């Protein structure tokens, strides 16, 4: 009896896309239950009709999505009807879409548009370091099918890239999304030179709001998810070195006088900041559901980003009113 | 009717001792229910028989202890029979004593020796920054008496120094103690230039071991304590900038060839490192109770500190065997 081999494809772009493809390809080469060939479709904003997308996906049954989050909807639309019936997907994309009906996680969007089960992979993993095979961790979030999650662990994990799977997809995905809001707050603290005590306090309050927000959105979210790599570890990395922190630092140093858009252009060489967009989306959810009072940090970050309070408002009294 | 006024005294030394005295004195000056005078006894290793200790404590009913932890037992012995009957104590001291009968927290030691109720105050609070009135947080842990804890919150808290009280004294105190073991691990990662992914991973694993250890030691310990300032926030600060991290970094850079003792003398101007002592004490507890397998990080830090494994063993396979 010949056992069916799984075939993976990577729909992605950027540094993280290349690193993910390398991890997958090196594992499939060594594992009998996977095809050696891994096709990668590289997303380019300037080539929106590249026909290779369908070619990359057509005979794969394990699709890895790792694109900027604003393009995933268009990519899914192009894949409808072009993929196999037994496809499993995983999203490495951080962010969420807020529609009039409420927020929609990227994994749900993929699930709904393509009719496939979709896991997520998040965590404290700077691509450059993984490319150099430095020790790193990641968390896979899955809904129900543990066997599928374990197949993703097999395909991504290496001795230097340790992957754990937890049955808490929304918690894992929201960690990856919400940490960017906290990183903006941490950047304000840095820019105002408020010190390490203040920065640690803001990161702590941020983690608590991430947890509370996730649990209100999805009551099934587990407490322990926030102690996985996707939670506390990714938050630490993002608040210490990420681009959201960097631009927020510059914004605070300018006293809020230069816009995020202007600083982004100047500091990030065309890369778009995820955090400010997410901050606005989170604020929309807080307003839709009348949760503002319970999330003083998230709310304050938005109010500062939109210029209605100065950056120094980040450590205001209201943080302690709940 | 004249309401009884509380009177505070600080038994302490060092930077944190002075800062604590400043916080207490500025609050008691403004609060009607406290005496304006706050006596401080400054502990000096070279003047062990300074008679002012008894004078400082004699008419106080709120005693703040903030000394290096190896001296607290001797100080308590000197105070037996010299203090008032209605005294409440609070310990700002990090560390624990491991006796043949098992570990003893500093607050328990004060409680047993002096027969007084003893709270603890821990958190992400670098003394220099608080002295400059930069925004900081702290956590008070208390056993049962919430009213007493609130009195400590009153006496320490300011708009720039935010103090919360939680009914989980052992959890708060163990956070302050165990974070130093994790900081040594983080220092190894820095010294070996293993990158931010690895450092965030080690901090995350460390927090999980802190929580598991505390809950095994004291089943009443609350999960949420690790999300207070004493938990995650203090861990972040200690792993980024503290002296334990610094010396462990140098130890790893020397390939484990120079001793902690030697590096301590060279780098800390006579200050004694808490973390290595605590690492040994924690290891003793792990052995006494046969818990080694459940705490691979704590155990590995000890084995590296004592020269039985190289610093690079810090990210070994065993971290993931549980």
Interface residues (C-beta under 8 A of the other chain):
Chain A: X124 X125 X126 X129 X130 X132 X134 X135 X136 X137 X159 X162 X194 X195 X196 X197 X198 X199 X200 X201 X203 X204 X207 X208 X211 X223 X227 X228 X229 X231 X232 X233 X234 X236 X237 X240 X241 X315 X317 X319 X320
Chain B: X124 X125 X126 X129 X130 X132 X134 X135 X136 X137 X159 X162 X194 X195 X196 X197 X198 X199 X200 X201 X203 X204 X207 X208 X211 X223 X227 X228 X229 X231 X232 X233 X234 X236 X237 X240 X241 X315 X317 X319 X320
